Amino acid sequence: MPIGPRWLRWIILAYGVLEIPWVVYLVFFQDRAGTAHHTHLVSAGLAIGAASLALATGIAALRGRPWVVIPAAMTAAWLLAGLFFALVLTHVAVTYASLPGIVAAAVVVWQVLTATKRPHPAWAWLLIAVAALLLVHLAFILTTTHTSFHADHLRLLIVVYDSAEVAALLGLGLSLRSGAARAAIVFGAAGVVLFLLDAWVNVTIVAGEQQFRAAIFYLVVGEIPAIAMCAAGTRLALHRWYAQVAASQPAKMST
């Protein structure tokens, strides 16, 4: 049974389909390299966001909150995106705490959604430790990161990242359409993170009034509606999953 109103599913799918020509355009016309400005602010935002999500996930996992799947999926997506930025842009230091954080967050999502059980406390404490390490790394960012640098492999970064946004939108829309609540939760939470980071980076790294206006335009017509749609789809999918778990409890007890 489909999840949510039909109009929401179609708008999400339409946004995903309409972004495909934009990605194709970027493949051929996006500059291969460029200059990124205010990069210390971008890096600080990435670190603060990742630490906040990891800490929230760890605390929610320790308390056995079923909605922990949402911050856990967001944590995995946020850390993965930050790691991707660092690996592609040679001027960005790789935060190795991202690796155990991604694994821990993914395991929490898997344990809650697939096994429908409380995550093991070890994963929660690992996420809390990752949050602490990211905050320590934040001090390093603020004292050593330059305010601007030459962004190599810019085309690769933008094309892959925007392709991930397309996958998140189409995955969410199709999951809602087919009634796959667990998949919709993951796609929706990842979509919120991808478009939120896209908005933050676009608005922050620009230099000049014209570029800033363009970033604000894309924020209003692109990122904000996409974030709202992904958040709405995730919320609807979470409620459907709650209902499915509740309906399966008597059957489990009878067996």
matplotlib code that plots the C-alpha trace (Angstrom):
import matplotlib.pyplot as plt

x = [0.0, 1.5, 2.6, 1.4, -0.7, -0.3, 0.6, 3.6, 5.0, 4.6, 6.3, 9.2, 9.6, 9.2, 12.0, 14.3, 13.6, 13.9, 17.4, 18.7, 19.1, 20.9, 23.4, 23.9, 24.6, 27.2, 29.0, 29.8, 29.9, 30.8, 34.3, 36.9, 38.4, 37.7, 38.4, 36.4, 36.0, 35.2, 36.3, 37.0, 33.3, 32.3, 34.6, 33.4, 29.8, 30.5, 32.2, 29.6, 26.7, 28.4, 29.2, 25.7, 24.1, 26.5, 25.9, 22.1, 22.2, 24.3, 22.1, 18.9, 20.4, 21.3, 17.7, 16.2, 14.3, 12.8, 13.1, 16.9, 16.9, 16.5, 19.5, 21.5, 20.8, 21.5, 24.8, 25.9, 25.0, 26.6, 29.9, 30.0, 29.5, 32.2, 34.6, 33.8, 34.6, 37.9, 38.9, 38.1, 39.5, 43.2, 43.3, 40.8, 42.1, 40.5, 38.7, 39.4, 36.8, 34.3, 35.0, 34.0, 31.2, 29.7, 29.9, 28.4, 25.5, 24.8, 24.7, 22.3, 20.0, 20.2, 19.6, 16.5, 14.9, 15.8, 16.0, 13.6, 15.6, 17.5, 21.0, 23.9, 25.3, 28.8, 27.7, 26.0, 29.2, 31.3, 29.1, 29.5, 33.3, 33.2, 31.3, 34.0, 36.7, 34.9, 34.7, 38.4, 39.0, 36.9, 39.5, 42.1, 39.9, 39.5, 43.2, 44.7, 42.2, 42.7, 39.8, 40.0, 41.8, 41.9, 39.3, 40.6, 38.3, 35.4, 33.4, 33.8, 32.6, 29.6, 28.4, 28.7, 27.1, 24.1, 23.7, 23.4, 20.7, 18.8, 19.1, 17.8, 14.7, 13.9, 14.5, 12.3, 9.5, 9.5, 9.7, 6.7, 4.9, 5.6, 4.9, 8.5, 8.7, 12.2, 13.7, 11.8, 13.2, 16.8, 16.3, 14.4, 16.9, 19.8, 18.0, 17.6, 21.3, 22.4, 20.3, 21.1, 24.8, 24.3, 22.6, 25.2, 28.2, 26.7, 25.8, 29.1, 31.8, 30.7, 32.5, 30.7, 27.1, 26.1, 27.2, 25.5, 22.2, 22.4, 23.1, 20.1, 17.9, 18.8, 18.3, 14.7, 13.6, 15.7, 17.2, 14.5, 11.6, 13.7, 14.5, 10.8, 9.7, 12.3, 11.5, 7.8, 8.3, 10.6, 8.0, 5.2, 7.4, 8.4, 4.7, 4.0, 6.9, 5.6, 2.3, 3.9, 5.9, 2.9, 0.9, 3.6, 3.9, 0.8, 1.9, 5.3, 3.9, 1.5, 4.3]
y = [0.0, 3.4, 5.8, 9.4, 11.4, 10.8, 14.4, 14.3, 11.1, 12.6, 15.9, 14.0, 11.9, 14.9, 16.8, 13.8, 13.4, 17.1, 17.1, 14.5, 16.9, 19.3, 16.5, 15.8, 19.5, 19.5, 16.5, 18.6, 22.2, 22.3, 23.8, 21.1, 23.2, 26.5, 28.5, 27.8, 30.7, 30.7, 27.1, 27.3, 28.1, 25.2, 22.8, 24.0, 23.5, 20.0, 19.1, 20.7, 19.0, 15.6, 15.8, 16.9, 14.1, 11.5, 12.6, 12.7, 9.2, 7.8, 9.3, 8.1, 4.6, 4.4, 5.3, 2.8, 5.4, 3.8, 7.0, 6.7, 5.4, 8.9, 10.6, 7.4, 7.5, 11.2, 10.7, 8.0, 10.2, 13.3, 11.6, 9.8, 13.1, 14.8, 11.9, 12.2, 15.9, 15.2, 12.4, 14.3, 17.7, 17.2, 20.4, 19.0, 16.9, 13.5, 13.0, 9.3, 9.3, 9.4, 5.7, 4.1, 6.7, 5.6, 1.9, 2.5, 4.6, 2.1, -0.8, 1.2, 1.7, -2.0, -3.3, -1.1, -1.4, -5.0, -6.8, -4.4, -4.4, -1.9, -1.2, -2.6, 0.1, -0.3, 1.3, 4.1, 4.8, 4.6, 7.3, 9.5, 9.1, 10.0, 13.1, 14.1, 13.5, 15.6, 18.5, 18.2, 18.2, 21.4, 23.2, 22.0, 23.3, 26.8, 27.2, 25.7, 25.8, 28.5, 30.8, 29.8, 27.2, 25.9, 23.2, 20.5, 17.8, 20.1, 18.6, 15.1, 16.3, 18.1, 15.5, 12.6, 14.6, 15.8, 12.2, 11.1, 13.7, 12.3, 8.8, 10.0, 11.7, 8.8, 6.2, 8.0, 8.6, 5.0, 3.6, 5.7, 4.5, 0.8, 1.1, 0.2, 2.2, 1.1, 2.1, 5.4, 6.2, 5.7, 7.5, 10.4, 10.9, 10.8, 13.3, 15.8, 15.7, 15.9, 18.9, 20.6, 20.2, 21.4, 24.5, 25.2, 24.8, 26.7, 29.7, 29.7, 29.2, 31.9, 35.2, 38.1, 39.4, 37.8, 34.3, 34.8, 35.7, 32.7, 30.5, 32.0, 31.4, 27.7, 27.6, 28.9, 26.9, 23.8, 22.9, 24.1, 22.4, 19.2, 19.2, 19.7, 16.9, 14.5, 15.4, 14.9, 11.6, 10.4, 11.3, 9.5, 6.4, 6.3, 6.3, 3.5, 1.5, 2.1, 0.7, -2.3, -3.1, -2.8, -5.1, -7.7, -7.9, -10.0, -12.5, -12.8, -13.4, -16.0, -18.0]
z = [0.0, -1.0, 1.7, 1.9, -0.5, -4.3, -5.0, -2.7, -4.3, -7.8, -6.8, -5.3, -8.4, -10.6, -8.8, -9.1, -12.9, -13.6, -11.9, -14.3, -17.2, -14.8, -14.0, -17.7, -18.2, -15.4, -17.0, -20.0, -18.9, -15.2, -14.7, -13.9, -11.1, -9.3, -6.2, -3.1, -0.6, 3.1, 3.3, 7.0, 7.6, 5.3, 7.1, 10.5, 9.5, 8.3, 11.6, 13.9, 12.0, 12.0, 15.7, 16.6, 14.6, 16.0, 19.5, 19.1, 17.5, 20.4, 23.1, 21.3, 20.8, 24.5, 25.5, 23.0, 21.0, 17.8, 15.9, 16.3, 12.7, 11.4, 13.0, 12.4, 8.7, 8.6, 10.5, 8.0, 5.1, 6.6, 7.4, 4.0, 2.2, 4.3, 3.6, -0.1, -0.1, 1.6, -0.7, -3.9, -2.8, -2.0, 0.1, 2.6, 5.5, 5.8, 9.1, 9.8, 12.6, 9.8, 9.0, 12.3, 12.6, 9.2, 10.2, 13.7, 12.3, 9.5, 12.0, 14.2, 11.2, 10.3, 13.8, 14.3, 10.9, 10.0, 13.4, 15.1, 18.3, 20.5, 19.2, 21.1, 23.6, 22.1, 18.9, 20.7, 22.8, 19.6, 18.0, 21.1, 20.9, 17.2, 18.1, 20.6, 18.1, 15.5, 18.0, 18.7, 14.9, 14.8, 16.8, 14.3, 11.4, 12.9, 13.5, 10.4, 7.5, 5.0, 4.1, 0.4, -1.8, -5.3, -5.7, -8.0, -9.4, -9.0, -11.8, -10.4, -7.0, -8.2, -10.7, -8.3, -5.5, -7.6, -8.9, -5.2, -4.8, -7.8, -6.4, -3.0, -4.5, -6.9, -4.2, -1.8, -4.3, -5.5, -2.0, -0.9, -4.0, -3.3, 0.4, 1.4, 4.6, 5.7, 2.4, 2.4, 5.8, 4.6, 1.3, 2.9, 5.8, 3.3, 1.0, 3.9, 4.6, 0.9, 0.1, 3.5, 2.8, -0.8, 0.4, 3.1, 0.7, -2.1, 0.0, 1.9, -0.7, -3.1, -3.6, -5.1, -5.1, -8.4, -7.3, -3.9, -5.5, -7.7, -4.6, -2.9, -6.0, -6.1, -2.3, -2.6, -5.7, -5.2, -1.9, 0.5, -1.3, -1.6, 2.1, 2.9, 0.7, 2.0, 5.6, 4.9, 3.2, 6.0, 8.6, 6.8, 6.3, 9.9, 11.0, 8.5, 9.9, 13.5, 12.4, 10.7, 13.8, 16.1, 13.8, 13.9, 17.6, 18.3, 15.6, 17.2, 20.6, 19.3, 17.7]

ax = plt.figure().add_subplot(projection="3d")
ax.plot(x, y, z, "-o")
ax.set_aspect("equal")
plt.show()
